[in-house]
C-alpha cells in the first residue's frame, strides 16, 4: 500500500511548517511526507527518496530555496521533480492562475490545509 502513496519532501527551516505540512498531507491518506530543516540535507533526501514533489522554503540558512532548486535541476536524479516554493515573500496577487511566477509554483505563507492539499494534488496531476 505504501507504494501507492505519493512521496512529498518538505524542506523548510521552520520545524512548525515541516510538521504542519507533513501532518496535513499524511492525514489525507494519499501522501508519505519527509521533512528536513536543513537545505543541504534536503538535497540528499531528494536523491535518496526521489519524491514525487518537493515543497521548498525560499528563505533558509546555508543554501536558500533558489540554490536548492538549481542544484536539483542540475542533477539527472532530481531534475524532473516538481518544486513548489513556500514563501512569505510572495502574495497571491503576484501569481498567475496556476500559482506560478515564471515556470515555478509558489504557495504564499501562511498556508491553509486545504490550499496545501489542493496545490499538491493539482501539480501531481500535471506531471
C-alpha positions, 0 to 999 in steps of 0.5 A: 500500500505504501507504494501507492502513496505519493512521496512529498519532501518538505524542506523548510527551516521552520520545524512548525511548517515541516510538521504542519505540512507533513501532518496535513498531507499524511492525514489525507491518506494519499501522501508519505511526507519527509521533512528536513530543516536543513537545505543541504540535507534536503538535497540528499533526501531528494536523491535518496527518496526521489519524491514525487514533489518537493515543497521548498522554503525560499528563505533558509540558512546555508543554501536558500530555496533558489540554490536548492532548486538549481542544484536539483535541476542540475542533477539527472536524479532530481531534475524532473521533480516538481518544486513548489516554493513556500514563501512569505515573500510572495502574495497571491496577487503576484501569481498567475492562475496556476500559482506560478511566477515564471515556470515555478509554483509558489504557495504564499505563507501562511498556508491553509490545509486545504490550499496545501492539499489542493496545490499538491494534488493539482501539480501531481496531476500535471506531471 
